Amino acid sequence: MEALIQRVRGEFREMPGLRLTFAQACRLWQLDPITCAAVLERLTRDGVLLQTRQGHYVAVPRPRPLEAPFDRPKRAVS
């Protein structure tokens, strides 16, 4: 089961715009509904996925790394 969870997590990571209904997820990974529900519930509980109001499962957006501080050129003193 853990390998399956990692596989599904990897699919969502590799395809950031992936948006699946429950039925689509079952078909994509060829899972029976009970197994698919367990995987999606676990990833949702772990904060990897969220379920939209329309019922789609999507990856939780990852925070972007902070950019290097912007160095402003020093003004010449006249």
Residue pairs with C-beta under 8 A, 6 or more apart in sequence:
1 38
1 39
4 29
4 31
4 35
4 39
5 39
5 42
5 43
7 29
8 25
8 29
8 39
8 40
8 43
9 43
9 48
11 18
11 28
11 29
12 18
12 43
12 48
12 49
12 58
12 59
13 59
16 59
18 58
18 59
19 52
19 56
19 57
19 58
20 28
20 56
20 57
21 55
21 56
21 57
22 33
22 36
22 37
22 40
22 55
22 57
25 31
25 36
25 40
25 57
26 32
26 33
26 36
29 36
29 39
31 39
40 49
40 51
40 57
43 49
43 57
44 50
44 51
44 57
47 60
48 59
48 60
49 57
49 58
49 59
49 60
50 57
50 58
50 60
51 57
52 58
